[in-house]
Amino acid sequence: MVDSLSHTVSNAIQSTMITSYRDTFNQIVIPSYEKAVTNMFQQTNDVFKRGTKECMYKRYFFRKIHHQLKFRFTRND
């Protein structure tokens, strides 16, 4: 009798529980995850852009200084 009752209750609430978990996932977990991932990729993109600009800046000035030094030491005075 107890097994029969627990089986009946289990079957009755199973679809409600599945629906509740699915709704919670769709309304809370997935949007939060999407927001976190979007934020993470935005931060990665910002750091990459900043690093690329810094690298180009350093490369430009290195080449400029290198050219000036090369010109200075290869002139025929």
Biopython code that builds the backbone (N, CA, C, O; Angstrom):
import numpy as np
from Bio.PDB.StructureBuilder import StructureBuilder

atoms = [
    (1, "MET", "N", (0.820, -1.187, 0.000)),
    (1, "MET", "CA", (0.000, 0.000, 0.000)),
    (1, "MET", "C", (0.868, 1.257, 0.000)),
    (1, "MET", "O", (0.594, 2.179, -0.768)),
    (2, "VAL", "N", (1.907, 1.325, 0.836)),
    (2, "VAL", "CA", (2.793, 2.491, 0.900)),
    (2, "VAL", "C", (3.547, 2.636, -0.412)),
    (2, "VAL", "O", (3.699, 3.745, -0.925)),
    (3, "ASP", "N", (4.024, 1.514, -0.959)),
    (3, "ASP", "CA", (4.739, 1.566, -2.236)),
    (3, "ASP", "C", (3.825, 2.075, -3.340)),
    (3, "ASP", "O", (4.246, 2.863, -4.187)),
    (4, "SER", "N", (2.611, 1.638, -3.332)),
    (4, "SER", "CA", (1.639, 2.065, -4.342)),
    (4, "SER", "C", (1.362, 3.565, -4.215)),
    (4, "SER", "O", (1.278, 4.267, -5.223)),
    (5, "LEU", "N", (1.223, 4.048, -3.007)),
    (5, "LEU", "CA", (0.968, 5.462, -2.760)),
    (5, "LEU", "C", (2.166, 6.314, -3.184)),
    (5, "LEU", "O", (1.993, 7.339, -3.844)),
    (6, "SER", "N", (3.374, 5.898, -2.811)),
    (6, "SER", "CA", (4.571, 6.662, -3.184)),
    (6, "SER", "C", (4.759, 6.666, -4.699)),
    (6, "SER", "O", (5.187, 7.673, -5.265)),
    (7, "HIS", "N", (4.448, 5.565, -5.352)),
    (7, "HIS", "CA", (4.554, 5.484, -6.810)),
    (7, "HIS", "C", (3.545, 6.444, -7.469)),
    (7, "HIS", "O", (3.874, 7.114, -8.447)),
    (8, "THR", "N", (2.356, 6.503, -6.944)),
    (8, "THR", "CA", (1.321, 7.388, -7.479)),
    (8, "THR", "C", (1.707, 8.848, -7.289)),
    (8, "THR", "O", (1.558, 9.652, -8.209)),
    (9, "VAL", "N", (2.201, 9.197, -6.108)),
    (9, "VAL", "CA", (2.629, 10.568, -5.836)),
    (9, "VAL", "C", (3.819, 10.936, -6.716)),
    (9, "VAL", "O", (3.878, 12.039, -7.260)),
    (10, "SER", "N", (4.739, 10.035, -6.850)),
    (10, "SER", "CA", (5.915, 10.264, -7.677)),
    (10, "SER", "C", (5.520, 10.536, -9.120)),
    (10, "SER", "O", (6.027, 11.474, -9.735)),
    (11, "ASN", "N", (4.642, 9.744, -9.651)),
    (11, "ASN", "CA", (4.191, 9.945, -11.028)),
    (11, "ASN", "C", (3.434, 11.267, -11.178)),
    (11, "ASN", "O", (3.545, 11.942, -12.202)),
    (12, "ALA", "N", (2.674, 11.625, -10.161)),
    (12, "ALA", "CA", (1.876, 12.849, -10.226)),
    (12, "ALA", "C", (2.748, 14.101, -10.232)),
    (12, "ALA", "O", (2.444, 15.058, -10.944)),
    (13, "ILE", "N", (3.814, 14.109, -9.458)),
    (13, "ILE", "CA", (4.633, 15.330, -9.377)),
    (13, "ILE", "C", (5.806, 15.337, -10.352)),
    (13, "ILE", "O", (6.472, 16.362, -10.504)),
    (14, "GLN", "N", (6.068, 14.225, -11.008)),
    (14, "GLN", "CA", (7.221, 14.150, -11.903)),
    (14, "GLN", "C", (7.139, 15.181, -13.027)),
    (14, "GLN", "O", (8.109, 15.903, -13.255)),
    (15, "SER", "N", (6.031, 15.271, -13.726)),
    (15, "SER", "CA", (5.925, 16.222, -14.833)),
    (15, "SER", "C", (5.975, 17.662, -14.321)),
    (15, "SER", "O", (6.535, 18.533, -14.986)),
    (16, "THR", "N", (5.400, 17.919, -13.153)),
    (16, "THR", "CA", (5.446, 19.255, -12.565)),
    (16, "THR", "C", (6.884, 19.634, -12.219)),
    (16, "THR", "O", (7.305, 20.765, -12.460)),
    (17, "MET", "N", (7.626, 18.703, -11.662)),
    (17, "MET", "CA", (9.031, 18.959, -11.313)),
    (17, "MET", "C", (9.865, 19.213, -12.571)),
    (17, "MET", "O", (10.683, 20.132, -12.603)),
    (18, "ILE", "N", (9.656, 18.405, -13.595)),
    (18, "ILE", "CA", (10.409, 18.576, -14.845)),
    (18, "ILE", "C", (10.111, 19.942, -15.454)),
    (18, "ILE", "O", (11.021, 20.652, -15.882)),
    (19, "THR", "N", (8.844, 20.300, -15.488)),
    (19, "THR", "CA", (8.449, 21.608, -16.021)),
    (19, "THR", "C", (9.044, 22.738, -15.187)),
    (19, "THR", "O", (9.517, 23.731, -15.740)),
    (20, "SER", "N", (9.026, 22.599, -13.893)),
    (20, "SER", "CA", (9.566, 23.621, -12.999)),
    (20, "SER", "C", (11.068, 23.790, -13.202)),
    (20, "SER", "O", (11.560, 24.915, -13.291)),
    (21, "TYR", "N", (11.795, 22.681, -13.275)),
    (21, "TYR", "CA", (13.247, 22.759, -13.500)),
    (21, "TYR", "C", (13.544, 23.380, -14.864)),
    (21, "TYR", "O", (14.436, 24.221, -14.982)),
    (22, "ARG", "N", (12.805, 22.970, -15.889)),
    (22, "ARG", "CA", (13.018, 23.500, -17.235)),
    (22, "ARG", "C", (12.754, 25.005, -17.264)),
    (22, "ARG", "O", (13.535, 25.762, -17.841)),
    (23, "ASP", "N", (11.660, 25.437, -16.644)),
    (23, "ASP", "CA", (11.335, 26.866, -16.611)),
    (23, "ASP", "C", (12.393, 27.662, -15.860)),
    (23, "ASP", "O", (12.802, 28.737, -16.300)),
    (24, "THR", "N", (12.826, 27.136, -14.739)),
    (24, "THR", "CA", (13.871, 27.810, -13.955)),
    (24, "THR", "C", (15.153, 27.926, -14.764)),
    (24, "THR", "O", (15.799, 28.973, -14.761)),
    (25, "PHE", "N", (15.517, 26.869, -15.444)),
    (25, "PHE", "CA", (16.718, 26.879, -16.266)),
    (25, "PHE", "C", (16.602, 27.926, -17.362)),
    (25, "PHE", "O", (17.528, 28.707, -17.583)),
    (26, "ASN", "N", (15.464, 27.942, -18.049)),
    (26, "ASN", "CA", (15.272, 28.879, -19.158)),
    (26, "ASN", "C", (15.146, 30.326, -18.699)),
    (26, "ASN", "O", (15.561, 31.234, -19.419)),
    (27, "GLN", "N", (14.590, 30.557, -17.529)),
    (27, "GLN", "CA", (14.351, 31.918, -17.065)),
    (27, "GLN", "C", (15.490, 32.497, -16.234)),
    (27, "GLN", "O", (15.666, 33.714, -16.186)),
    (28, "ILE", "N", (16.267, 31.631, -15.579)),
    (28, "ILE", "CA", (17.296, 32.138, -14.667)),
    (28, "ILE", "C", (18.707, 31.693, -15.067)),
    (28, "ILE", "O", (19.591, 32.526, -15.266)),
    (29, "VAL", "N", (18.907, 30.409, -15.180)),
    (29, "VAL", "CA", (20.268, 29.879, -15.375)),
    (29, "VAL", "C", (20.836, 30.267, -16.740)),
    (29, "VAL", "O", (21.950, 30.785, -16.817)),
    (30, "ILE", "N", (20.096, 30.028, -17.800)),
    (30, "ILE", "CA", (20.621, 30.312, -19.142)),
    (30, "ILE", "C", (20.882, 31.799, -19.350)),
    (30, "ILE", "O", (21.955, 32.151, -19.840)),
    (31, "PRO", "N", (19.945, 32.699, -18.997)),
    (31, "PRO", "CA", (20.261, 34.132, -19.154)),
    (31, "PRO", "C", (21.469, 34.574, -18.321)),
    (31, "PRO", "O", (22.272, 35.382, -18.787)),
    (32, "SER", "N", (21.606, 34.066, -17.123)),
    (32, "SER", "CA", (22.766, 34.412, -16.289)),
    (32, "SER", "C", (24.054, 33.919, -16.922)),
    (32, "SER", "O", (25.057, 34.632, -16.932)),
    (33, "TYR", "N", (24.031, 32.708, -17.450)),
    (33, "TYR", "CA", (25.205, 32.138, -18.108)),
    (33, "TYR", "C", (25.561, 32.952, -19.354)),
    (33, "TYR", "O", (26.728, 33.270, -19.581)),
    (34, "GLU", "N", (24.551, 33.285, -20.155)),
    (34, "GLU", "CA", (24.799, 34.080, -21.357)),
    (34, "GLU", "C", (25.407, 35.441, -20.997)),
    (34, "GLU", "O", (26.326, 35.907, -21.671)),
    (35, "LYS", "N", (24.906, 36.067, -19.955)),
    (35, "LYS", "CA", (25.424, 37.365, -19.526)),
    (35, "LYS", "C", (26.881, 37.235, -19.073)),
    (35, "LYS", "O", (27.720, 38.068, -19.414)),
    (36, "ALA", "N", (27.170, 36.186, -18.305)),
    (36, "ALA", "CA", (28.538, 35.974, -17.819)),
    (36, "ALA", "C", (29.499, 35.706, -18.979)),
    (36, "ALA", "O", (30.607, 36.242, -19.007)),
    (37, "VAL", "N", (29.079, 34.884, -19.925)),
    (37, "VAL", "CA", (29.941, 34.559, -21.064)),
    (37, "VAL", "C", (30.149, 35.794, -21.945)),
    (37, "VAL", "O", (31.259, 36.047, -22.413)),
    (38, "THR", "N", (29.086, 36.554, -22.164)),
    (38, "THR", "CA", (29.205, 37.782, -22.950)),
    (38, "THR", "C", (30.182, 38.743, -22.285)),
    (38, "THR", "O", (31.021, 39.342, -22.958)),
    (39, "ASN", "N", (30.077, 38.891, -20.978)),
    (39, "ASN", "CA", (30.978, 39.764, -20.227)),
    (39, "ASN", "C", (32.415, 39.270, -20.337)),
    (39, "ASN", "O", (33.333, 40.066, -20.534)),
    (40, "MET", "N", (32.610, 37.972, -20.213)),
    (40, "MET", "CA", (33.958, 37.404, -20.299)),
    (40, "MET", "C", (34.570, 37.665, -21.675)),
    (40, "MET", "O", (35.730, 38.064, -21.770)),
    (41, "PHE", "N", (33.796, 37.441, -22.745)),
    (41, "PHE", "CA", (34.326, 37.670, -24.086)),
    (41, "PHE", "C", (34.565, 39.152, -24.346)),
    (41, "PHE", "O", (35.506, 39.500, -25.059)),
    (42, "GLN", "N", (33.747, 40.024, -23.792)),
    (42, "GLN", "CA", (33.968, 41.457, -23.942)),
    (42, "GLN", "C", (35.272, 41.868, -23.262)),
    (42, "GLN", "O", (36.045, 42.655, -23.808)),
    (43, "GLN", "N", (35.508, 41.332, -22.076)),
    (43, "GLN", "CA", (36.761, 41.633, -21.375)),
    (43, "GLN", "C", (37.961, 41.107, -22.161)),
    (43, "GLN", "O", (38.977, 41.790, -22.280)),
    (44, "THR", "N", (37.841, 39.896, -22.696)),
    (44, "THR", "CA", (38.921, 39.311, -23.500)),
    (44, "THR", "C", (39.182, 40.170, -24.730)),
    (44, "THR", "O", (40.332, 40.426, -25.084)),
    (45, "ASN", "N", (38.118, 40.610, -25.372)),
    (45, "ASN", "CA", (38.247, 41.462, -26.550)),
    (45, "ASN", "C", (38.921, 42.787, -26.205)),
    (45, "ASN", "O", (39.793, 43.250, -26.940)),
    (46, "ASP", "N", (38.526, 43.391, -25.104)),
    (46, "ASP", "CA", (39.130, 44.661, -24.681)),
    (46, "ASP", "C", (40.626, 44.504, -24.409)),
    (46, "ASP", "O", (41.428, 45.339, -24.826)),
    (47, "VAL", "N", (40.991, 43.449, -23.719)),
    (47, "VAL", "CA", (42.413, 43.204, -23.407)),
    (47, "VAL", "C", (43.192, 42.941, -24.692)),
    (47, "VAL", "O", (44.312, 43.427, -24.851)),
    (48, "PHE", "N", (42.606, 42.177, -25.605)),
    (48, "PHE", "CA", (43.273, 41.886, -26.875)),
    (48, "PHE", "C", (43.495, 43.163, -27.679)),
    (48, "PHE", "O", (44.581, 43.381, -28.216)),
    (49, "LYS", "N", (42.466, 44.009, -27.762)),
    (49, "LYS", "CA", (42.610, 45.268, -28.500)),
    (49, "LYS", "C", (43.682, 46.155, -27.867)),
    (49, "LYS", "O", (44.520, 46.726, -28.565)),
    (50, "ARG", "N", (43.647, 46.263, -26.550)),
    (50, "ARG", "CA", (44.623, 47.095, -25.841)),
    (50, "ARG", "C", (46.043, 46.553, -26.060)),
    (50, "ARG", "O", (46.975, 47.322, -26.293)),
    (51, "GLY", "N", (46.199, 45.244, -25.984)),
    (51, "GLY", "CA", (47.512, 44.635, -26.196)),
    (51, "GLY", "C", (48.005, 44.800, -27.617)),
    (51, "GLY", "O", (49.193, 45.021, -27.850)),
    (52, "THR", "N", (47.093, 44.694, -28.566)),
    (52, "THR", "CA", (47.465, 44.874, -29.972)),
    (52, "THR", "C", (47.907, 46.305, -30.230)),
    (52, "THR", "O", (48.904, 46.536, -30.913)),
    (53, "LYS", "N", (47.165, 47.270, -29.684)),
    (53, "LYS", "CA", (47.559, 48.673, -29.847)),
    (53, "LYS", "C", (48.920, 48.936, -29.218)),
    (53, "LYS", "O", (49.758, 49.628, -29.795)),
    (54, "GLU", "N", (49.132, 48.381, -28.035)),
    (54, "GLU", "CA", (50.413, 48.562, -27.351)),
    (54, "GLU", "C", (51.552, 47.955, -28.167)),
    (54, "GLU", "O", (52.623, 48.549, -28.294)),
    (55, "CYS", "N", (51.315, 46.789, -28.707)),
    (55, "CYS", "CA", (52.338, 46.119, -29.515)),
    (55, "CYS", "C", (52.660, 46.933, -30.768)),
    (55, "CYS", "O", (53.827, 47.105, -31.120)),
    (56, "MET", "N", (51.628, 47.427, -31.434)),
    (56, "MET", "CA", (51.856, 48.235, -32.631)),
    (56, "MET", "C", (52.589, 49.537, -32.289)),
    (56, "MET", "O", (53.470, 49.975, -33.029)),
    (57, "TYR", "N", (52.218, 50.143, -31.170)),
    (57, "TYR", "CA", (52.868, 51.370, -30.717)),
    (57, "TYR", "C", (54.346, 51.114, -30.464)),
    (57, "TYR", "O", (55.195, 51.875, -30.929)),
    (58, "LYS", "N", (54.661, 50.060, -29.740)),
    (58, "LYS", "CA", (56.060, 49.740, -29.438)),
    (58, "LYS", "C", (56.822, 49.396, -30.712)),
    (58, "LYS", "O", (57.976, 49.793, -30.876)),
    (59, "ARG", "N", (56.182, 48.662, -31.608)),
    (59, "ARG", "CA", (56.844, 48.281, -32.855)),
    (59, "ARG", "C", (57.148, 49.523, -33.694)),
    (59, "ARG", "O", (58.228, 49.641, -34.272)),
    (60, "TYR", "N", (56.191, 50.442, -33.754)),
    (60, "TYR", "CA", (56.400, 51.673, -34.514)),
    (60, "TYR", "C", (57.598, 52.453, -33.974)),
    (60, "TYR", "O", (58.469, 52.862, -34.743)),
    (61, "PHE", "N", (57.646, 52.660, -32.661)),
    (61, "PHE", "CA", (58.742, 53.437, -32.085)),
    (61, "PHE", "C", (60.062, 52.680, -32.134)),
    (61, "PHE", "O", (61.117, 53.298, -32.279)),
    (62, "PHE", "N", (60.028, 51.372, -32.017)),
    (62, "PHE", "CA", (61.257, 50.593, -32.146)),
    (62, "PHE", "C", (61.818, 50.758, -33.554)),
    (62, "PHE", "O", (63.017, 50.972, -33.729)),
    (63, "ARG", "N", (60.952, 50.660, -34.551)),
    (63, "ARG", "CA", (61.420, 50.809, -35.938)),
    (63, "ARG", "C", (61.920, 52.229, -36.190)),
    (63, "ARG", "O", (62.910, 52.422, -36.895)),
    (64, "LYS", "N", (61.241, 53.221, -35.618)),
    (64, "LYS", "CA", (61.656, 54.612, -35.796)),
    (64, "LYS", "C", (63.031, 54.846, -35.177)),
    (64, "LYS", "O", (63.905, 55.444, -35.805)),
    (65, "ILE", "N", (63.219, 54.375, -33.954)),
    (65, "ILE", "CA", (64.517, 54.527, -33.276)),
    (65, "ILE", "C", (65.589, 53.731, -34.004)),
    (65, "ILE", "O", (66.707, 54.213, -34.185)),
    (66, "HIS", "N", (65.257, 52.525, -34.419)),
    (66, "HIS", "CA", (66.211, 51.685, -35.147)),
    (66, "HIS", "C", (66.645, 52.373, -36.434)),
    (66, "HIS", "O", (67.825, 52.357, -36.782)),
    (67, "HIS", "N", (65.703, 52.970, -37.134)),
    (67, "HIS", "CA", (66.027, 53.671, -38.370)),
    (67, "HIS", "C", (66.926, 54.871, -38.087)),
    (67, "HIS", "O", (67.886, 55.110, -38.819)),
    (68, "GLN", "N", (66.624, 55.626, -37.035)),
    (68, "GLN", "CA", (67.442, 56.792, -36.687)),
    (68, "GLN", "C", (68.869, 56.366, -36.320)),
    (68, "GLN", "O", (69.840, 56.995, -36.741)),
    (69, "LEU", "N", (68.981, 55.296, -35.534)),
    (69, "LEU", "CA", (70.319, 54.820, -35.163)),
    (69, "LEU", "C", (71.079, 54.298, -36.373)),
    (69, "LEU", "O", (72.276, 54.548, -36.516)),
    (70, "LYS", "N", (70.400, 53.589, -37.225)),
    (70, "LYS", "CA", (71.030, 53.046, -38.419)),
    (70, "LYS", "C", (71.502, 54.196, -39.312)),
    (70, "LYS", "O", (72.602, 54.151, -39.862)),
    (71, "PHE", "N", (70.670, 55.214, -39.449)),
    (71, "PHE", "CA", (71.046, 56.366, -40.253)),
    (71, "PHE", "C", (72.245, 57.081, -39.644)),
    (71, "PHE", "O", (73.152, 57.507, -40.359)),
    (72, "ARG", "N", (72.244, 57.209, -38.329)),
    (72, "ARG", "CA", (73.293, 57.925, -37.629)),
    (72, "ARG", "C", (74.648, 57.224, -37.771)),
    (72, "ARG", "O", (75.675, 57.888, -37.916)),
    (73, "PHE", "N", (74.655, 55.896, -37.732)),
    (73, "PHE", "CA", (75.919, 55.150, -37.777)),
    (73, "PHE", "C", (76.347, 54.750, -39.175)),
    (73, "PHE", "O", (77.448, 54.231, -39.354)),
    (74, "THR", "N", (75.511, 54.976, -40.161)),
    (74, "THR", "CA", (75.907, 54.595, -41.521)),
    (74, "THR", "C", (76.164, 55.811, -42.399)),
    (74, "THR", "O", (76.508, 55.661, -43.571)),
    (75, "ARG", "N", (76.003, 57.009, -41.853)),
    (75, "ARG", "CA", (76.301, 58.225, -42.632)),
    (75, "ARG", "C", (77.785, 58.313, -42.887)),
    (75, "ARG", "O", (78.607, 57.903, -42.067)),
    (76, "ASN", "N", (78.096, 58.834, -43.993)),
    (76, "ASN", "CA", (79.496, 59.121, -44.315)),
    (76, "ASN", "C", (79.735, 60.591, -44.063)),
    (76, "ASN", "O", (79.286, 61.438, -44.836)),
    (77, "ASP", "N", (80.435, 60.902, -42.992)),
    (77, "ASP", "CA", (80.717, 62.315, -42.655)),
    (77, "ASP", "C", (82.033, 62.761, -43.222)),
    (77, "ASP", "O", (82.426, 63.913, -43.036)),
]
sb = StructureBuilder()
sb.init_structure("model")
sb.init_model(0)
sb.init_chain("A")
sb.init_seg("    ")
for serial, (resi, resn, name, xyz) in enumerate(atoms, 1):
    if name == "N":
        sb.init_residue(resn, " ", resi, " ")
    sb.init_atom(name, np.array(xyz, "f"), 0.0, 1.0, " ", f" {name:<3s}", serial, name[0])
structure = sb.get_structure()
